[in-house]
Amino acid sequence: MENTCYAAIDIGSNAARLLIKKQNPKDSQKKFTKLLLLRVPLRLGFDVFKSQEISEKKAKKLCRLMKAYRQMMLIYDVDVYRACATSAMRDAKNGTEIIELIKKETNINIEIIEGKEEAKLIYGNHLECMQDRKGNFIYVDVGGGSTEINFISNGELIFTKSYNIGTVRSLSGTVEKDTITKLEADLDKLATQYQEINIIGSGGNINKLYKMAENKDPQNQRVSVAEIQKLYNKLSSLTVAQRIEEFNLNEDRADVIVPAAQIFLLVASRTNATFIHVPVMGLADGIIDALYEEELKKQN
C-alpha cells in the first residue's frame, strides 16, 4: 500500500471537485501529499431545488466533466477512488438515471450518499487528531444543499446530523422553516449541556471568508465571529456585481458567500461561540481518509 494514490470526487449542489492525494510514507504526521484539486461550478442545486430535476444541459455537462476527471485520474495513476454525490443529487428525481448514464459513458461509479454519511465523512478520521484537544467543538460544513454538523467533546464524537439548509437552497428560497427551527433547537440543547463551544468551519465559503478577514489569527488558524459578522454586514449590503468587483470574488462564490456567512453566524449565536477555526478540509478529504483506513484494514 506504500505510495498508494487516492482520488475523491465530490459532486455538490454548487460545484463538483476532484481531489487527488498520494500516500506520504516518509512523514508519519502528514499522511498524504496533495497532487491535484480541481473545482468546477456546475451549480446543480439551482435546477434541483426549483424543479426537482437536473436539466438535460447540466446532465450533459456533468457527464463531460466526469470524462475529464477520469482522464485526470489516469494521468496521475490513481489506485483507489470514490465518487460521492450529495444534496442536489439526493433530491433530484432523475439523479439515479443520470448516474447510470455516467457509469455507462465514463465507467465512474457515483454513489448518492445520505446526509448522515456525508456528515461523518466530512469529519472523517480527523477525530483521531482531536484526542489531545480538550474542550467542546462543533464542526460545521456548509454546502450548497445541506449543512453537516458534528459535535465533539474532549475528542469524542457526541452528535452528528445533516440539515437541508445550504447556500444554493437558501438562494433558491427552498429552505423550510421547520428545518431551521430543528437546527436551532438542536444547537440550543448542545449549548445548554456544554459550555465554551468553539466552531470548526469547513467548506469553500468559510475558507474564503477567512482569507478576506482583515483581523484573524493565522497562528491558530481562526477568525473571530465578530469579524465574520463585520464581513457579512459589508457583503450583504452589496450587489453580487459589487462583491465581485470589490472583493475580487468569482461569480459562483459572490452569491453563495452571504447565505454561508449567515449560517455560520446562526450556529455561533446559538452556541455562544466567539471564534471559528478554519482548517482546510472538506468532504473530499474525508473520502480519502476513509479510503486510506479501508486499505489499512485490508493489510491487517
C-alpha positions in Angstrom: 0.0 0.0 0.0 3.1 2.2 0.1 2.8 5.2 -2.2 -0.8 4.5 -3.0 -2.5 7.3 -4.9 -6.1 8.2 -3.9 -8.8 10.3 -5.5 -12.1 11.7 -4.3 -14.9 13.1 -6.5 -17.4 15.3 -4.6 -20.5 16.3 -6.6 -22.1 19.0 -4.6 -25.0 21.4 -5.1 -22.8 24.2 -6.2 -19.6 22.6 -7.5 -18.0 19.3 -8.4 -14.5 18.7 -7.1 -11.7 16.2 -7.9 -9.0 15.8 -5.2 -6.0 13.6 -5.7 -3.6 12.7 -2.9 -0.6 10.4 -2.7 0.4 8.5 0.4 3.4 10.0 2.1 5.2 7.1 3.9 8.2 9.3 4.9 6.2 11.6 7.2 4.0 10.0 9.9 2.5 13.4 10.7 1.4 14.1 7.2 -0.3 11.0 5.7 -0.7 12.5 2.2 0.8 14.8 -0.4 -1.9 16.7 -2.4 -1.3 16.3 -6.1 -4.3 18.0 -7.6 -7.5 19.8 -6.7 -10.0 20.8 -9.4 -13.3 22.6 -8.8 -16.0 23.2 -11.5 -19.1 25.2 -10.5 -21.9 23.2 -12.2 -24.5 24.6 -9.8 -26.8 21.5 -10.0 -28.8 22.8 -7.0 -30.3 25.7 -8.8 -32.1 23.2 -11.1 -33.0 20.7 -8.4 -34.3 22.9 -5.6 -36.7 24.6 -8.0 -37.8 21.9 -10.4 -36.7 18.7 -8.5 -34.7 17.6 -11.6 -31.3 18.2 -13.2 -31.7 19.7 -16.6 -30.6 17.9 -19.7 -28.0 20.6 -20.3 -26.4 20.3 -16.9 -26.6 16.5 -17.0 -24.5 16.6 -20.2 -22.0 19.0 -18.6 -21.7 16.7 -15.6 -21.1 13.7 -17.9 -18.4 15.6 -19.8 -16.8 16.7 -16.5 -16.7 13.1 -15.3 -14.9 12.1 -18.5 -12.3 14.8 -17.8 -11.9 13.7 -14.2 -11.5 10.1 -15.4 -8.6 11.2 -17.6 -7.0 13.1 -14.8 -7.1 10.1 -12.6 -5.5 8.0 -15.3 -2.8 10.7 -15.8 -2.0 10.7 -12.0 -2.0 6.9 -11.8 -4.8 6.8 -9.2 -5.0 3.4 -7.5 -8.2 3.9 -5.5 -11.1 6.4 -5.8 -14.6 7.1 -4.6 -17.2 9.4 -6.2 -20.0 10.8 -4.0 -22.9 13.0 -4.8 -24.7 14.9 -2.1 -27.8 17.1 -1.5 -28.7 18.1 -5.1 -28.4 14.6 -6.4 -30.3 13.2 -3.4 -33.3 15.5 -4.2 -33.2 15.1 -8.0 -35.9 12.8 -9.4 -33.7 11.9 -12.3 -30.5 11.5 -10.2 -30.3 7.7 -10.5 -30.9 7.9 -14.2 -28.0 10.4 -14.7 -25.7 8.3 -12.5 -26.4 5.2 -14.7 -25.7 7.2 -17.8 -22.4 8.5 -16.4 -21.4 4.9 -15.4 -22.1 3.8 -18.9 -20.2 6.7 -20.5 -17.2 7.0 -18.2 -17.1 3.8 -16.0 -17.1 6.1 -13.0 -19.5 4.7 -10.3 -21.1 7.6 -8.4 -22.8 6.9 -5.0 -25.6 9.2 -3.8 -24.8 9.4 -0.1 -27.3 10.3 2.7 -26.8 13.3 4.9 -25.6 11.4 7.9 -22.9 9.6 5.9 -21.9 12.9 4.4 -21.5 14.4 7.9 -19.4 11.5 9.1 -17.2 11.6 6.0 -16.6 15.3 6.3 -15.4 14.9 9.9 -13.9 11.5 8.9 -10.8 10.4 10.6 -10.0 13.8 11.9 -11.4 12.6 15.2 -8.1 11.0 16.0 -6.4 14.4 15.6 -8.7 15.8 18.3 -7.7 13.4 21.0 -5.2 15.8 22.6 -7.5 18.8 22.2 -9.6 19.3 25.3 -12.8 21.2 25.0 -16.0 21.3 23.0 -16.0 21.8 19.3 -18.9 22.0 16.8 -17.7 21.0 13.4 -19.8 22.8 10.7 -19.7 22.2 7.0 -21.9 24.5 4.9 -22.6 23.2 1.4 -24.9 24.3 -1.4 -27.7 22.0 -0.4 -27.1 21.0 3.2 -25.2 21.8 6.4 -23.5 19.0 8.2 -23.0 19.3 12.0 -20.6 17.2 14.1 -20.2 17.9 17.8 -17.0 16.8 19.6 -16.4 16.9 23.3 -12.8 16.2 24.6 -12.0 14.3 21.4 -15.2 12.1 21.4 -17.8 12.4 18.7 -21.1 13.1 20.5 -23.6 14.2 17.8 -23.7 14.1 14.0 -26.6 15.3 11.8 -27.3 16.8 8.3 -29.8 19.6 7.7 -31.3 20.7 4.4 -30.0 24.2 4.8 -27.4 25.3 2.3 -26.3 28.3 0.3 -27.9 27.3 -3.1 -31.0 26.1 -1.3 -31.2 29.5 0.5 -30.8 31.5 -2.7 -33.5 29.3 -4.3 -35.9 30.1 -1.4 -36.5 26.4 -0.7 -35.2 26.1 2.9 -38.1 25.0 5.1 -38.8 27.0 8.3 -39.2 23.7 10.2 -35.7 22.7 9.2 -34.2 25.9 10.6 -36.3 25.5 13.8 -34.9 22.0 14.2 -31.3 23.2 13.8 -31.9 26.0 16.3 -33.4 23.6 18.8 -30.5 21.1 18.5 -28.0 23.9 18.9 -29.8 25.3 21.9 -29.7 21.8 23.5 -26.0 21.5 22.9 -25.4 25.0 24.3 -27.3 24.1 27.5 -25.4 20.8 28.0 -21.9 22.0 27.1 -20.0 25.2 27.9 -17.5 27.2 25.9 -18.2 25.7 22.4 -15.8 26.6 19.6 -16.7 26.2 15.9 -14.5 24.4 13.3 -15.7 25.6 9.9 -15.4 23.6 6.7 -16.2 24.4 3.1 -15.1 26.9 0.4 -17.1 29.8 1.7 -15.6 29.9 5.2 -12.2 29.4 3.7 -12.8 32.5 1.5 -14.2 34.5 4.5 -11.1 33.6 6.5 -8.9 34.9 3.7 -10.9 38.0 3.3 -10.9 38.9 7.0 -8.7 41.9 7.9 -8.2 40.7 11.5 -7.5 37.0 12.1 -5.3 34.7 14.0 -3.1 32.8 11.4 -1.1 31.1 14.1 -4.2 29.3 15.4 -5.9 29.4 12.0 -9.0 31.0 13.4 -11.1 34.1 13.0 -13.5 35.8 15.4 -17.2 35.6 15.0 -17.3 39.4 15.3 -15.0 39.6 12.2 -17.3 37.3 10.2 -20.3 39.4 11.3 -18.4 42.5 10.0 -17.8 40.8 6.7 -21.4 39.6 6.4 -22.7 43.2 7.1 -20.5 44.5 4.3 -21.1 41.8 1.8 -24.9 41.7 2.3 -25.1 45.4 1.6 -23.6 45.0 -1.9 -24.9 43.5 -5.1 -23.3 40.4 -6.5 -21.6 42.5 -9.1 -20.2 44.9 -6.4 -19.0 41.9 -4.4 -17.1 40.6 -7.5 -15.5 43.9 -8.1 -14.7 45.0 -4.5 -13.5 41.6 -3.2 -12.3 40.0 -6.4 -14.7 37.1 -6.0 -15.6 34.5 -8.6 -19.2 34.9 -9.8 -20.2 31.4 -8.4 -18.7 32.5 -5.0 -20.1 36.0 -4.8 -23.7 35.0 -4.4 -23.4 32.0 -2.1 -20.9 33.5 0.4 -23.6 35.7 2.0 -26.0 32.8 3.0 -23.0 30.8 4.1 -21.8 33.5 6.5 -25.4 33.8 7.7 -25.5 30.0 8.6 -22.2 30.2 10.4 -23.4 33.3 12.4 -26.6 31.4 13.3 -24.6 28.5 14.7 -22.3 30.9 16.6 -25.2 32.9 18.1 -27.0 29.7 19.3 -23.8 28.2 20.8 -22.3 31.4 22.1 -19.1 30.7 20.2 -16.6 33.6 19.8 -14.2 32.1 17.3 -14.3 29.9 14.1 -11.3 27.6 13.5 -10.7 27.2 9.7 -8.6 24.2 8.8 -8.6 23.4 5.1 -10.5 20.2 4.8 -13.9 19.0 3.5 -15.9 16.1 2.1 -13.2 15.1 -0.5 -10.6 14.9 2.3 -12.9 12.8 4.4 -13.5 10.4 1.5 -9.7 9.9 1.0 -9.2 9.4 4.7 -11.9 6.7 4.7 -10.3 5.0 1.7 -7.0 5.0 3.4 -8.4 3.4 6.5 -10.1 0.7 4.4 -6.8 -0.1 2.8 -5.1 -0.3 6.2 -7.8 -2.8 7.4 -7.2 -5.0 4.3 -3.4 -5.0 5.0 -4.1 -6.1 8.6 
